[in-house]
Amino acid sequence: MNEQDQKLLTEKMGECWHEPDSECALGREYNGGEMIKQKCLKCGCLLSTTYQIYEENRTFDNRDDMMDLYQAIEKAGKWDDFDNYSWNYRKGVKPEISHTTWLFCLSGEGYEDRCKMVAEFWGENESTPSR
Ligand SMILES: [Zn+2]
């Protein structure tokens, strides 16, 4: 998934797509062991220090990000629309497994593809006038 889609999904969920004010600080120290901090230019939160990463942008290639997206869709009252969308989107793919198995990646694979589907769903919703 490209960064544009990752950013779209993150902001759709009402979260900040962090923009670091410096390169990753983890593992880097100035002379004498001074701690380096990396902050987000937009929301100001601490992203990392020399010793620890606190916040990272979502990658949308894992179960947590996918489930958080699904919950965001539900919260927005769009689950039925999304469910319909997913049936069309899937059409003909792996007919041997159930739609639920496919949609929730119960095989443990396909998280990024499902997140991509959500990006396309949100993208299309955007161009449709809201009811
Ligand atoms: Zn931020």
Backbone and ligand atoms as CSV (ligand in chain L), in Angstrom:
chain,resi,resn,atom,element,x,y,z
A,1,MET,N,N,0.849,-1.198,0.000
A,1,MET,CA,C,0.000,0.000,0.000
A,1,MET,C,C,0.882,1.244,0.000
A,2,ASN,N,N,0.486,2.231,-0.794
A,2,ASN,CA,C,1.336,3.427,-0.834
A,2,ASN,C,C,1.039,4.364,0.349
A,3,GLU,N,N,1.923,5.306,0.541
A,3,GLU,CA,C,1.825,6.181,1.699
A,3,GLU,C,C,0.572,7.048,1.665
A,4,GLN,N,N,0.152,7.373,0.444
A,4,GLN,CA,C,-1.043,8.203,0.288
A,4,GLN,C,C,-2.263,7.489,0.873
A,5,ASP,N,N,-2.386,6.187,0.582
A,5,ASP,CA,C,-3.501,5.404,1.120
A,5,ASP,C,C,-3.381,5.240,2.637
A,6,GLN,N,N,-2.156,5.017,3.099
A,6,GLN,CA,C,-1.945,4.869,4.545
A,6,GLN,C,C,-2.357,6.148,5.269
A,7,LYS,N,N,-2.019,7.275,4.654
A,7,LYS,CA,C,-2.355,8.563,5.249
A,7,LYS,C,C,-3.872,8.765,5.249
A,8,LEU,N,N,-4.496,8.436,4.121
A,8,LEU,CA,C,-5.955,8.565,4.003
A,8,LEU,C,C,-6.662,7.753,5.085
A,9,LEU,N,N,-6.259,6.500,5.230
A,9,LEU,CA,C,-6.906,5.622,6.204
A,9,LEU,C,C,-6.702,6.131,7.626
A,10,THR,N,N,-5.473,6.556,7.918
A,10,THR,CA,C,-5.168,7.055,9.259
A,10,THR,C,C,-6.028,8.272,9.593
A,11,GLU,N,N,-6.131,9.198,8.643
A,11,GLU,CA,C,-6.880,10.423,8.912
A,11,GLU,C,C,-8.384,10.164,8.932
A,12,LYS,N,N,-8.828,9.167,8.137
A,12,LYS,CA,C,-10.239,8.774,8.178
A,12,LYS,C,C,-10.630,8.270,9.556
A,13,MET,N,N,-9.653,7.676,10.244
A,13,MET,CA,C,-9.908,7.157,11.578
A,13,MET,C,C,-9.779,8.250,12.629
A,14,GLY,N,N,-9.536,9.466,12.179
A,14,GLY,CA,C,-9.440,10.590,13.109
A,14,GLY,C,C,-8.109,10.669,13.829
A,15,GLU,N,N,-7.109,10.008,13.266
A,15,GLU,CA,C,-5.792,10.026,13.897
A,15,GLU,C,C,-4.816,10.889,13.103
A,16,CYS,N,N,-3.718,11.214,13.738
A,16,CYS,CA,C,-2.692,12.032,13.091
A,16,CYS,C,C,-1.759,11.148,12.264
A,17,TRP,N,N,-1.522,11.560,11.010
A,17,TRP,CA,C,-0.449,10.936,10.220
A,17,TRP,C,C,0.809,11.712,10.573
A,18,HIS,N,N,1.604,11.137,11.471
A,18,HIS,CA,C,2.713,11.879,12.061
A,18,HIS,C,C,3.782,12.265,11.037
A,19,GLU,N,N,4.232,13.496,11.187
A,19,GLU,CA,C,5.360,13.953,10.378
A,19,GLU,C,C,6.523,14.270,11.312
A,20,PRO,N,N,7.528,13.402,11.321
A,20,PRO,CA,C,8.664,13.559,12.242
A,20,PRO,C,C,9.437,14.842,11.976
A,21,ASP,N,N,9.920,15.470,13.057
A,21,ASP,CA,C,10.694,16.704,12.900
A,21,ASP,C,C,12.170,16.418,12.653
A,22,SER,N,N,12.548,15.139,12.697
A,22,SER,CA,C,13.939,14.780,12.401
A,22,SER,C,C,13.963,13.321,11.963
A,23,GLU,N,N,15.115,12.850,11.580
A,23,GLU,CA,C,15.237,11.433,11.246
A,23,GLU,C,C,15.009,10.609,12.502
A,24,CYS,N,N,14.762,9.342,12.311
A,24,CYS,CA,C,14.538,8.481,13.472
A,24,CYS,C,C,15.644,8.652,14.495
A,25,ALA,N,N,15.223,8.916,15.714
A,25,ALA,CA,C,16.205,9.183,16.760
A,25,ALA,C,C,16.743,7.910,17.388
A,26,LEU,N,N,16.016,6.823,17.178
A,26,LEU,CA,C,16.383,5.596,17.890
A,26,LEU,C,C,17.823,5.182,17.608
A,27,GLY,N,N,18.569,5.011,18.662
A,27,GLY,CA,C,19.939,4.540,18.527
A,27,GLY,C,C,20.956,5.616,18.202
A,28,ARG,N,N,20.490,6.859,18.021
A,28,ARG,CA,C,21.441,7.930,17.682
A,28,ARG,C,C,21.674,8.839,18.893
A,29,GLU,N,N,22.898,9.115,19.145
A,29,GLU,CA,C,23.240,10.009,20.256
A,29,GLU,C,C,24.257,11.041,19.802
A,30,TYR,N,N,24.154,12.243,20.365
A,30,TYR,CA,C,25.217,13.213,20.163
A,30,TYR,C,C,26.378,12.851,21.071
A,31,ASN,N,N,27.418,13.601,20.937
A,31,ASN,CA,C,28.587,13.387,21.786
A,31,ASN,C,C,28.210,13.375,23.258
A,32,GLY,N,N,28.765,12.459,23.962
A,32,GLY,CA,C,28.528,12.401,25.398
A,32,GLY,C,C,27.216,11.755,25.792
A,33,GLY,N,N,26.532,11.137,24.854
A,33,GLY,CA,C,25.338,10.394,25.218
A,33,GLY,C,C,24.096,11.233,25.454
A,34,GLU,N,N,24.043,12.400,24.826
A,34,GLU,CA,C,22.837,13.220,24.957
A,34,GLU,C,C,21.657,12.545,24.244
A,35,MET,N,N,20.518,12.528,24.893
A,35,MET,CA,C,19.361,11.855,24.303
A,35,MET,C,C,18.727,12.694,23.196
A,36,ILE,N,N,18.390,12.027,22.105
A,36,ILE,CA,C,17.732,12.703,21.000
A,36,ILE,C,C,16.241,12.392,21.039
A,37,LYS,N,N,15.430,13.423,20.842
A,37,LYS,CA,C,13.988,13.204,20.784
A,37,LYS,C,C,13.474,13.539,19.394
A,38,GLN,N,N,12.500,12.751,18.946
A,38,GLN,CA,C,11.871,13.000,17.654
A,38,GLN,C,C,10.398,13.284,17.914
A,39,LYS,N,N,9.951,14.447,17.457
A,39,LYS,CA,C,8.550,14.806,17.690
A,39,LYS,C,C,7.802,14.940,16.376
A,40,CYS,N,N,6.453,14.902,16.468
A,40,CYS,CA,C,5.619,15.096,15.277
A,40,CYS,C,C,5.389,16.587,15.063
A,41,LEU,N,N,5.606,17.034,13.836
A,41,LEU,CA,C,5.433,18.452,13.518
A,41,LEU,C,C,3.964,18.874,13.583
A,42,LYS,N,N,3.042,17.926,13.407
A,42,LYS,CA,C,1.621,18.271,13.364
A,42,LYS,C,C,0.955,18.250,14.739
A,43,CYS,N,N,1.106,17.128,15.461
A,43,CYS,CA,C,0.401,17.030,16.743
A,43,CYS,C,C,1.329,17.223,17.939
A,44,GLY,N,N,2.608,17.251,17.681
A,44,GLY,CA,C,3.559,17.540,18.748
A,44,GLY,C,C,3.895,16.376,19.667
A,45,CYS,N,N,3.330,15.187,19.381
A,45,CYS,CA,C,3.606,14.078,20.298
A,45,CYS,C,C,5.033,13.552,20.102
A,46,LEU,N,N,5.509,12.907,21.137
A,46,LEU,CA,C,6.845,12.333,21.101
A,46,LEU,C,C,6.817,11.035,20.300
A,47,LEU,N,N,7.589,10.971,19.225
A,47,LEU,CA,C,7.579,9.773,18.378
A,47,LEU,C,C,8.629,8.767,18.834
A,48,SER,N,N,9.803,9.255,19.107
A,48,SER,CA,C,10.844,8.346,19.589
A,48,SER,C,C,11.943,9.118,20.296
A,49,THR,N,N,12.703,8.392,21.050
A,49,THR,CA,C,13.923,8.947,21.635
A,49,THR,C,C,15.070,8.046,21.204
A,50,THR,N,N,16.222,8.329,21.733
A,50,THR,CA,C,17.377,7.496,21.422
A,50,THR,C,C,17.132,6.049,21.847
A,51,TYR,N,N,16.302,5.903,22.878
A,51,TYR,CA,C,16.151,4.578,23.481
A,51,TYR,C,C,14.869,3.843,23.134
A,52,GLN,N,N,13.830,4.554,22.713
A,52,GLN,CA,C,12.546,3.895,22.545
A,52,GLN,C,C,11.682,4.568,21.474
A,53,ILE,N,N,10.907,3.748,20.759
A,53,ILE,CA,C,9.924,4.277,19.828
A,53,ILE,C,C,8.580,4.332,20.536
A,54,TYR,N,N,7.960,5.507,20.550
A,54,TYR,CA,C,6.681,5.661,21.243
A,54,TYR,C,C,5.499,5.592,20.273
A,55,GLU,N,N,5.648,6.246,19.148
A,55,GLU,CA,C,4.552,6.297,18.166
A,55,GLU,C,C,5.119,6.081,16.781
A,56,GLU,N,N,4.398,5.272,15.983
A,56,GLU,CA,C,4.771,5.111,14.590
A,56,GLU,C,C,3.509,5.186,13.747
A,57,ASN,N,N,3.643,5.605,12.523
A,57,ASN,CA,C,2.483,5.605,11.648
A,57,ASN,C,C,2.055,4.172,11.375
A,58,ARG,N,N,0.774,4.006,11.167
A,58,ARG,CA,C,0.250,2.671,10.893
A,58,ARG,C,C,0.729,2.181,9.527
A,59,THR,N,N,0.880,0.865,9.419
A,59,THR,CA,C,1.355,0.290,8.158
A,59,THR,C,C,0.239,-0.421,7.390
A,60,PHE,N,N,-0.861,-0.711,8.082
A,60,PHE,CA,C,-2.024,-1.363,7.455
A,60,PHE,C,C,-1.673,-2.671,6.758
A,61,ASP,N,N,-0.818,-3.440,7.386
A,61,ASP,CA,C,-0.504,-4.766,6.858
A,61,ASP,C,C,-0.604,-5.806,7.975
A,62,ASN,N,N,-1.408,-5.479,8.984
A,62,ASN,CA,C,-1.511,-6.385,10.133
A,62,ASN,C,C,-2.932,-6.396,10.691
A,63,ARG,N,N,-3.178,-7.369,11.526
A,63,ARG,CA,C,-4.512,-7.589,12.072
A,63,ARG,C,C,-5.036,-6.380,12.853
A,64,ASP,N,N,-4.207,-5.788,13.687
A,64,ASP,CA,C,-4.663,-4.662,14.505
A,64,ASP,C,C,-5.170,-3.510,13.653
A,65,ASP,N,N,-4.377,-3.129,12.651
A,65,ASP,CA,C,-4.775,-2.003,11.815
A,65,ASP,C,C,-6.060,-2.334,11.057
A,66,MET,N,N,-6.158,-3.556,10.559
A,66,MET,CA,C,-7.357,-3.956,9.822
A,66,MET,C,C,-8.585,-3.927,10.728
A,67,MET,N,N,-8.458,-4.493,11.915
A,67,MET,CA,C,-9.600,-4.525,12.831
A,67,MET,C,C,-9.986,-3.115,13.278
A,68,ASP,N,N,-9.009,-2.252,13.499
A,68,ASP,CA,C,-9.306,-0.872,13.872
A,68,ASP,C,C,-10.060,-0.164,12.747
A,69,LEU,N,N,-9.693,-0.489,11.510
A,69,LEU,CA,C,-10.410,0.088,10.375
A,69,LEU,C,C,-11.857,-0.393,10.353
A,70,TYR,N,N,-12.036,-1.687,10.524
A,70,TYR,CA,C,-13.393,-2.240,10.523
A,70,TYR,C,C,-14.234,-1.594,11.630
A,71,GLN,N,N,-13.615,-1.395,12.784
A,71,GLN,CA,C,-14.346,-0.758,13.881
A,71,GLN,C,C,-14.693,0.695,13.562
A,72,ALA,N,N,-13.789,1.360,12.863
A,72,ALA,CA,C,-14.048,2.751,12.474
A,72,ALA,C,C,-15.222,2.817,11.490
A,73,ILE,N,N,-15.295,1.826,10.607
A,73,ILE,CA,C,-16.401,1.779,9.653
A,73,ILE,C,C,-17.722,1.567,10.394
A,74,GLU,N,N,-17.702,0.649,11.348
A,74,GLU,CA,C,-18.892,0.381,12.165
A,74,GLU,C,C,-19.311,1.639,12.925
A,75,LYS,N,N,-18.331,2.295,13.503
A,75,LYS,CA,C,-18.591,3.499,14.287
A,75,LYS,C,C,-19.223,4.596,13.430
A,76,ALA,N,N,-18.807,4.629,12.161
A,76,ALA,CA,C,-19.330,5.647,11.243
A,76,ALA,C,C,-20.703,5.239,10.693
A,77,GLY,N,N,-21.198,4.089,11.139
A,77,GLY,CA,C,-22.503,3.627,10.675
A,77,GLY,C,C,-22.501,3.143,9.238
A,78,LYS,N,N,-21.333,2.730,8.746
A,78,LYS,CA,C,-21.190,2.353,7.334
A,78,LYS,C,C,-20.967,0.861,7.138
A,79,TRP,N,N,-21.151,0.081,8.209
A,79,TRP,CA,C,-20.781,-1.322,8.078
A,79,TRP,C,C,-21.598,-2.039,7.000
A,80,ASP,N,N,-22.905,-1.791,6.945
A,80,ASP,CA,C,-23.731,-2.474,5.940
A,80,ASP,C,C,-23.267,-2.121,4.528
A,81,ASP,N,N,-23.001,-0.855,4.309
A,81,ASP,CA,C,-22.491,-0.422,2.997
A,81,ASP,C,C,-21.178,-1.135,2.685
A,82,PHE,N,N,-20.329,-1.179,3.685
A,82,PHE,CA,C,-19.021,-1.798,3.484
A,82,PHE,C,C,-19.150,-3.294,3.222
A,83,ASP,N,N,-20.039,-3.934,3.953
A,83,ASP,CA,C,-20.260,-5.364,3.769
A,83,ASP,C,C,-20.700,-5.637,2.325
A,84,ASN,N,N,-21.659,-4.870,1.848
A,84,ASN,CA,C,-22.083,-5.008,0.444
A,84,ASN,C,C,-20.920,-4.800,-0.509
A,85,TYR,N,N,-20.181,-3.755,-0.235
A,85,TYR,CA,C,-19.027,-3.414,-1.066
A,85,TYR,C,C,-18.045,-4.582,-1.128
A,86,SER,N,N,-17.822,-5.199,0.028
A,86,SER,CA,C,-16.836,-6.276,0.090
A,86,SER,C,C,-17.266,-7.499,-0.730
A,87,TRP,N,N,-18.567,-7.744,-0.793
A,87,TRP,CA,C,-19.058,-8.867,-1.605
A,87,TRP,C,C,-18.747,-8.636,-3.074
A,88,ASN,N,N,-18.999,-7.414,-3.536
A,88,ASN,CA,C,-18.693,-7.089,-4.930
A,88,ASN,C,C,-17.195,-7.114,-5.195
A,89,TYR,N,N,-16.478,-6.565,-4.249
A,89,TYR,CA,C,-15.028,-6.458,-4.366
A,89,TYR,C,C,-14.397,-7.841,-4.497
A,90,ARG,N,N,-14.925,-8.771,-3.738
A,90,ARG,CA,C,-14.337,-10.102,-3.657
A,90,ARG,C,C,-14.680,-10.966,-4.856
A,91,LYS,N,N,-15.828,-10.715,-5.413
A,91,LYS,CA,C,-16.389,-11.536,-6.500
A,91,LYS,C,C,-15.434,-12.560,-7.118
A,92,GLY,N,N,-15.725,-13.824,-6.880
A,92,GLY,CA,C,-14.956,-14.879,-7.541
A,92,GLY,C,C,-13.633,-15.247,-6.900
A,93,VAL,N,N,-13.211,-14.448,-5.900
A,93,VAL,CA,C,-11.932,-14.751,-5.255
A,93,VAL,C,C,-12.117,-15.855,-4.217
A,94,LYS,N,N,-11.329,-16.880,-4.290
A,94,LYS,CA,C,-11.357,-17.990,-3.332
A,94,LYS,C,C,-12.773,-18.418,-2.953
A,95,PRO,N,N,-13.542,-18.904,-3.908
A,95,PRO,CA,C,-14.927,-19.304,-3.602
A,95,PRO,C,C,-15.011,-20.458,-2.595
A,96,GLU,N,N,-13.880,-21.143,-2.382
A,96,GLU,CA,C,-13.903,-22.297,-1.466
A,96,GLU,C,C,-13.940,-21.887,0.006
A,97,ILE,N,N,-13.675,-20.619,0.305
A,97,ILE,CA,C,-13.768,-20.198,1.717
A,97,ILE,C,C,-14.934,-19.234,1.892
A,98,SER,N,N,-15.462,-19.177,3.118
A,98,SER,CA,C,-16.632,-18.321,3.364
A,98,SER,C,C,-16.235,-16.848,3.302
A,99,HIS,N,N,-17.256,-16.012,3.131
A,99,HIS,CA,C,-16.973,-14.577,3.034
A,99,HIS,C,C,-16.366,-14.052,4.339
A,100,THR,N,N,-16.883,-14.532,5.448
A,100,THR,CA,C,-16.361,-14.098,6.748
A,100,THR,C,C,-14.884,-14.475,6.908
A,101,THR,N,N,-14.567,-15.698,6.521
A,101,THR,CA,C,-13.178,-16.158,6.599
A,101,THR,C,C,-12.268,-15.263,5.780
A,102,TRP,N,N,-12.763,-14.893,4.603
A,102,TRP,CA,C,-11.993,-14.026,3.715
A,102,TRP,C,C,-11.896,-12.608,4.273
A,103,LEU,N,N,-13.047,-12.073,4.685
A,103,LEU,CA,C,-13.112,-10.674,5.127
A,103,LEU,C,C,-12.231,-10.414,6.345
A,104,PHE,N,N,-12.205,-11.379,7.258
A,104,PHE,CA,C,-11.441,-11.181,8.492
A,104,PHE,C,C,-10.078,-11.871,8.455
A,105,CYS,N,N,-9.672,-12.338,7.279
A,105,CYS,CA,C,-8.353,-12.956,7.113
A,105,CYS,C,C,-8.104,-14.054,8.139
A,106,LEU,N,N,-9.085,-14.925,8.313
A,106,LEU,CA,C,-8.943,-15.953,9.349
A,106,LEU,C,C,-7.830,-16.944,9.032
A,107,SER,N,N,-7.359,-16.924,7.797
A,107,SER,CA,C,-6.220,-17.772,7.446
A,107,SER,C,C,-4.911,-17.146,7.917
A,108,GLY,N,N,-4.993,-15.881,8.366
A,108,GLY,CA,C,-3.787,-15.197,8.818
A,108,GLY,C,C,-3.054,-14.463,7.708
A,109,GLU,N,N,-3.662,-14.417,6.529
A,109,GLU,CA,C,-3.036,-13.706,5.404
A,109,GLU,C,C,-4.027,-12.729,4.781
A,110,GLY,N,N,-3.469,-11.691,4.153
A,110,GLY,CA,C,-4.306,-10.792,3.358
A,110,GLY,C,C,-4.690,-9.496,4.047
A,111,TYR,N,N,-4.084,-9.223,5.205
A,111,TYR,CA,C,-4.443,-8.006,5.940
A,111,TYR,C,C,-4.269,-6.754,5.086
A,112,GLU,N,N,-3.139,-6.689,4.384
A,112,GLU,CA,C,-2.876,-5.485,3.602
A,112,GLU,C,C,-3.911,-5.326,2.477
A,113,ASP,N,N,-4.282,-6.458,1.847
A,113,ASP,CA,C,-5.282,-6.398,0.774
A,113,ASP,C,C,-6.632,-5.921,1.301
A,114,ARG,N,N,-7.012,-6.387,2.487
A,114,ARG,CA,C,-8.286,-5.947,3.057
A,114,ARG,C,C,-8.228,-4.457,3.381
A,115,CYS,N,N,-7.103,-4.002,3.911
A,115,CYS,CA,C,-6.960,-2.575,4.222
A,115,CYS,C,C,-7.047,-1.744,2.943
A,116,LYS,N,N,-6.495,-2.294,1.877
A,116,LYS,CA,C,-6.555,-1.619,0.582
A,116,LYS,C,C,-8.009,-1.486,0.116
A,117,MET,N,N,-8.767,-2.540,0.359
A,117,MET,CA,C,-10.190,-2.504,0.012
A,117,MET,C,C,-10.901,-1.395,0.791
A,118,VAL,N,N,-10.562,-1.243,2.067
A,118,VAL,CA,C,-11.166,-0.181,2.867
A,118,VAL,C,C,-10.801,1.189,2.292
A,119,ALA,N,N,-9.547,1.332,1.856
A,119,ALA,CA,C,-9.112,2.605,1.265
A,119,ALA,C,C,-9.952,2.922,0.028
A,120,GLU,N,N,-10.193,1.899,-0.784
A,120,GLU,CA,C,-11.008,2.124,-1.977
A,120,GLU,C,C,-12.456,2.415,-1.611
A,121,PHE,N,N,-12.941,1.737,-0.589
A,121,PHE,CA,C,-14.306,1.972,-0.103
A,121,PHE,C,C,-14.464,3.410,0.374
A,122,TRP,N,N,-13.558,3.856,1.225
A,122,TRP,CA,C,-13.613,5.237,1.722
A,122,TRP,C,C,-13.468,6.207,0.561
A,123,GLY,N,N,-12.572,5.887,-0.365
A,123,GLY,CA,C,-12.348,6.755,-1.514
A,123,GLY,C,C,-13.613,6.945,-2.323
A,124,GLU,N,N,-14.355,5.855,-2.536
A,124,GLU,CA,C,-15.592,5.954,-3.310
A,124,GLU,C,C,-16.674,6.687,-2.542
A,125,ASN,N,N,-16.711,6.404,-1.230
A,125,ASN,CA,C,-17.700,7.095,-0.396
A,125,ASN,C,C,-17.524,8.602,-0.435
A,126,GLU,N,N,-16.265,8.978,-0.550
A,126,GLU,CA,C,-15.901,10.403,-0.566
A,126,GLU,C,C,-16.563,11.126,-1.727
A,127,SER,N,N,-16.567,10.457,-2.899
A,127,SER,CA,C,-17.085,11.119,-4.088
A,127,SER,C,C,-18.618,11.027,-4.173
A,128,THR,N,N,-19.224,10.215,-3.296
A,128,THR,CA,C,-20.675,10.113,-3.288
A,128,THR,C,C,-21.248,11.162,-2.342
A,129,PRO,N,N,-22.259,11.911,-2.776
A,129,PRO,CA,C,-22.848,12.888,-1.869
A,129,PRO,C,C,-23.419,12.193,-0.628
A,130,SER,N,N,-23.202,12.757,0.517
A,130,SER,CA,C,-23.678,12.096,1.741
A,130,SER,C,C,-25.190,12.195,1.877
A,131,ARG,N,N,-25.755,11.156,2.426
A,131,ARG,CA,C,-27.215,11.109,2.553
A,131,ARG,C,C,-27.680,11.787,3.826
L,1,ZN,ZN,ZN,1.296,13.524,14.828
